[in-house]
Amino acid sequence: MNLKNFVLESYDEMKNKVTWPKFSFLQNSAVLVLVASLIFALFIGVVDLGFENVMTWFYDLF
């Protein structure tokens, strides 16, 4: 299989055989990922802050 044939068949497959999602679906998915990432980051930040306070309290005992 030569390079030209590969490129032509790849282009045909991407254009005619692949089902591409609608733009609105991609927007909704992006918003969902953004919100989930922010919630996860806030959760990790709160856990880190709590752990820092516990370790500071523990080391201040000694």
VMD Tcl script that builds the backbone (N, CA, C; Angstrom):
set m [mol new atoms 186]
animate dup $m
set s [atomselect $m all]
$s set {name element resname resid chain x y z} {
  {N N MET 1 A 0.850 -1.175 0.000}
  {CA C MET 1 A 0.000 0.000 0.000}
  {C C MET 1 A 0.894 1.236 0.000}
  {N N ASN 2 A 0.748 2.060 -1.001}
  {CA C ASN 2 A 1.614 3.236 -1.069}
  {C C ASN 2 A 1.002 4.411 -0.295}
  {N N LEU 3 A 1.776 5.430 -0.118}
  {CA C LEU 3 A 1.381 6.565 0.704}
  {C C LEU 3 A 0.178 7.304 0.131}
  {N N LYS 4 A 0.146 7.501 -1.175}
  {CA C LYS 4 A -0.968 8.224 -1.800}
  {C C LYS 4 A -2.278 7.484 -1.564}
  {N N ASN 5 A -2.271 6.187 -1.766}
  {CA C ASN 5 A -3.470 5.376 -1.566}
  {C C ASN 5 A -3.909 5.421 -0.099}
  {N N PHE 6 A -2.965 5.360 0.807}
  {CA C PHE 6 A -3.264 5.428 2.230}
  {C C PHE 6 A -3.941 6.747 2.594}
  {N N VAL 7 A -3.399 7.844 2.089}
  {CA C VAL 7 A -3.953 9.159 2.391}
  {C C VAL 7 A -5.353 9.296 1.809}
  {N N LEU 8 A -5.561 8.850 0.585}
  {CA C LEU 8 A -6.885 8.944 -0.035}
  {C C LEU 8 A -7.915 8.097 0.710}
  {N N GLU 9 A -7.562 6.908 1.088}
  {CA C GLU 9 A -8.493 6.048 1.817}
  {C C GLU 9 A -8.760 6.585 3.229}
  {N N SER 10 A -7.757 7.144 3.853}
  {CA C SER 10 A -7.942 7.737 5.180}
  {C C SER 10 A -8.883 8.935 5.105}
  {N N TYR 11 A -8.700 9.775 4.096}
  {CA C TYR 11 A -9.577 10.925 3.918}
  {C C TYR 11 A -11.013 10.472 3.665}
  {N N ASP 12 A -11.189 9.480 2.810}
  {CA C ASP 12 A -12.528 8.965 2.515}
  {C C ASP 12 A -13.180 8.404 3.777}
  {N N GLU 13 A -12.423 7.692 4.567}
  {CA C GLU 13 A -12.981 7.124 5.795}
  {C C GLU 13 A -13.372 8.209 6.793}
  {N N MET 14 A -12.533 9.218 6.949}
  {CA C MET 14 A -12.836 10.297 7.886}
  {C C MET 14 A -14.045 11.122 7.423}
  {N N LYS 15 A -14.223 11.252 6.134}
  {CA C LYS 15 A -15.317 12.073 5.605}
  {C C LYS 15 A -16.635 11.304 5.537}
  {N N ASN 16 A -16.616 10.034 5.172}
  {CA C ASN 16 A -17.854 9.314 4.882}
  {C C ASN 16 A -18.231 8.223 5.890}
  {N N LYS 17 A -17.276 7.732 6.650}
  {CA C LYS 17 A -17.582 6.590 7.508}
  {C C LYS 17 A -17.572 6.913 8.996}
  {N N VAL 18 A -17.016 8.044 9.383}
  {CA C VAL 18 A -16.938 8.414 10.788}
  {C C VAL 18 A -18.179 9.224 11.147}
  {N N THR 19 A -18.779 8.902 12.290}
  {CA C THR 19 A -19.906 9.677 12.794}
  {C C THR 19 A -19.369 10.737 13.742}
  {N N TRP 20 A -19.464 11.978 13.325}
  {CA C TRP 20 A -18.949 13.073 14.123}
  {C C TRP 20 A -20.045 13.606 15.030}
  {N N PRO 21 A -19.740 13.930 16.284}
  {CA C PRO 21 A -20.765 14.470 17.194}
  {C C PRO 21 A -21.154 15.897 16.795}
  {N N LYS 22 A -22.354 16.267 17.190}
  {CA C LYS 22 A -22.828 17.633 16.931}
  {C C LYS 22 A -22.071 18.615 17.823}
  {N N PHE 23 A -21.976 19.860 17.361}
  {CA C PHE 23 A -21.235 20.880 18.093}
  {C C PHE 23 A -21.860 21.134 19.462}
  {N N SER 24 A -23.190 21.119 19.550}
  {CA C SER 24 A -23.850 21.360 20.840}
  {C C SER 24 A -23.513 20.257 21.847}
  {N N PHE 25 A -23.406 19.018 21.361}
  {CA C PHE 25 A -23.015 17.915 22.244}
  {C C PHE 25 A -21.596 18.124 22.760}
  {N N LEU 26 A -20.699 18.592 21.898}
  {CA C LEU 26 A -19.319 18.859 22.318}
  {C C LEU 26 A -19.260 19.987 23.337}
  {N N GLN 27 A -20.079 21.025 23.144}
  {CA C GLN 27 A -20.122 22.122 24.111}
  {C C GLN 27 A -20.607 21.631 25.465}
  {N N ASN 28 A -21.680 20.840 25.462}
  {CA C ASN 28 A -22.210 20.317 26.727}
  {C C ASN 28 A -21.188 19.431 27.425}
  {N N SER 29 A -20.491 18.620 26.665}
  {CA C SER 29 A -19.473 17.748 27.249}
  {C C SER 29 A -18.315 18.569 27.824}
  {N N ALA 30 A -17.926 19.605 27.120}
  {CA C ALA 30 A -16.830 20.452 27.605}
  {C C ALA 30 A -17.220 21.154 28.899}
  {N N VAL 31 A -18.446 21.645 28.979}
  {CA C VAL 31 A -18.916 22.305 30.194}
  {C C VAL 31 A -18.962 21.306 31.344}
  {N N LEU 32 A -19.441 20.107 31.071}
  {CA C LEU 32 A -19.494 19.071 32.101}
  {C C LEU 32 A -18.098 18.746 32.634}
  {N N VAL 33 A -17.139 18.602 31.745}
  {CA C VAL 33 A -15.756 18.310 32.163}
  {C C VAL 33 A -15.189 19.473 32.964}
  {N N LEU 34 A -15.460 20.700 32.543}
  {CA C LEU 34 A -14.966 21.871 33.264}
  {C C LEU 34 A -15.540 21.938 34.674}
  {N N VAL 35 A -16.840 21.747 34.803}
  {CA C VAL 35 A -17.480 21.797 36.121}
  {C C VAL 35 A -16.973 20.668 37.014}
  {N N ALA 36 A -16.885 19.465 36.474}
  {CA C ALA 36 A -16.394 18.332 37.258}
  {C C ALA 36 A -14.948 18.569 37.697}
  {N N SER 37 A -14.133 19.137 36.827}
  {CA C SER 37 A -12.736 19.422 37.175}
  {C C SER 37 A -12.640 20.464 38.285}
  {N N LEU 38 A -13.475 21.490 38.209}
  {CA C LEU 38 A -13.467 22.513 39.257}
  {C C LEU 38 A -13.913 21.941 40.598}
  {N N ILE 39 A -14.956 21.121 40.589}
  {CA C ILE 39 A -15.422 20.498 41.830}
  {C C ILE 39 A -14.337 19.600 42.411}
  {N N PHE 40 A -13.694 18.810 41.568}
  {CA C PHE 40 A -12.623 17.927 42.023}
  {C C PHE 40 A -11.448 18.732 42.579}
  {N N ALA 41 A -11.096 19.833 41.899}
  {CA C ALA 41 A -9.989 20.671 42.373}
  {C C ALA 41 A -10.320 21.301 43.718}
  {N N LEU 42 A -11.557 21.768 43.887}
  {CA C LEU 42 A -11.957 22.330 45.177}
  {C C LEU 42 A -11.914 21.278 46.277}
  {N N PHE 43 A -12.374 20.085 45.983}
  {CA C PHE 43 A -12.338 19.000 46.952}
  {C C PHE 43 A -10.903 18.685 47.374}
  {N N ILE 44 A -10.018 18.537 46.400}
  {CA C ILE 44 A -8.609 18.252 46.699}
  {C C ILE 44 A -7.996 19.401 47.504}
  {N N GLY 45 A -8.351 20.653 47.167}
  {CA C GLY 45 A -7.839 21.805 47.912}
  {C C GLY 45 A -8.291 21.793 49.356}
  {N N VAL 46 A -9.558 21.458 49.608}
  {CA C VAL 46 A -10.072 21.400 50.976}
  {C C VAL 46 A -9.395 20.279 51.759}
  {N N VAL 47 A -9.226 19.122 51.141}
  {CA C VAL 47 A -8.548 18.002 51.802}
  {C C VAL 47 A -7.102 18.385 52.120}
  {N N ASP 48 A -6.428 19.040 51.183}
  {CA C ASP 48 A -5.047 19.456 51.405}
  {C C ASP 48 A -4.955 20.468 52.546}
  {N N LEU 49 A -5.873 21.428 52.563}
  {CA C LEU 49 A -5.880 22.417 53.631}
  {C C LEU 49 A -6.135 21.751 54.988}
  {N N GLY 50 A -7.069 20.819 55.038}
  {CA C GLY 50 A -7.335 20.096 56.277}
  {C C GLY 50 A -6.135 19.286 56.723}
  {N N PHE 51 A -5.490 18.615 55.787}
  {CA C PHE 51 A -4.307 17.818 56.125}
  {C C PHE 51 A -3.181 18.716 56.634}
  {N N GLU 52 A -3.024 19.867 56.005}
  {CA C GLU 52 A -1.991 20.809 56.452}
  {C C GLU 52 A -2.267 21.267 57.874}
  {N N ASN 53 A -3.520 21.578 58.187}
  {CA C ASN 53 A -3.869 22.022 59.539}
  {C C ASN 53 A -3.655 20.912 60.564}
  {N N VAL 54 A -4.013 19.693 60.227}
  {CA C VAL 54 A -3.814 18.563 61.135}
  {C C VAL 54 A -2.327 18.336 61.387}
  {N N MET 55 A -1.519 18.403 60.331}
  {CA C MET 55 A -0.073 18.190 60.504}
  {C C MET 55 A 0.554 19.331 61.309}
  {N N THR 56 A 0.108 20.564 61.089}
  {CA C THR 56 A 0.621 21.687 61.870}
  {C C THR 56 A 0.268 21.513 63.340}
  {N N TRP 57 A -0.944 21.158 63.626}
  {CA C TRP 57 A -1.381 20.900 65.010}
  {C C TRP 57 A -0.550 19.780 65.631}
  {N N PHE 58 A -0.341 18.692 64.875}
  {CA C PHE 58 A 0.402 17.543 65.386}
  {C C PHE 58 A 1.851 17.926 65.691}
  {N N TYR 59 A 2.508 18.659 64.789}
  {CA C TYR 59 A 3.903 19.035 65.019}
  {C C TYR 59 A 4.034 20.074 66.128}
  {N N ASP 60 A 3.005 20.881 66.333}
  {CA C ASP 60 A 3.064 21.862 67.424}
  {C C ASP 60 A 2.970 21.186 68.793}
  {N N LEU 61 A 2.492 19.966 68.837}
  {CA C LEU 61 A 2.436 19.250 70.117}
  {C C LEU 61 A 3.829 18.890 70.621}
  {N N PHE 62 A 4.787 18.774 69.738}
  {CA C PHE 62 A 6.125 18.328 70.134}
  {C C PHE 62 A 7.068 19.475 70.191}
}
mol reanalyze $m
mol bondsrecalc $m
mol representation Tube
mol addrep $m
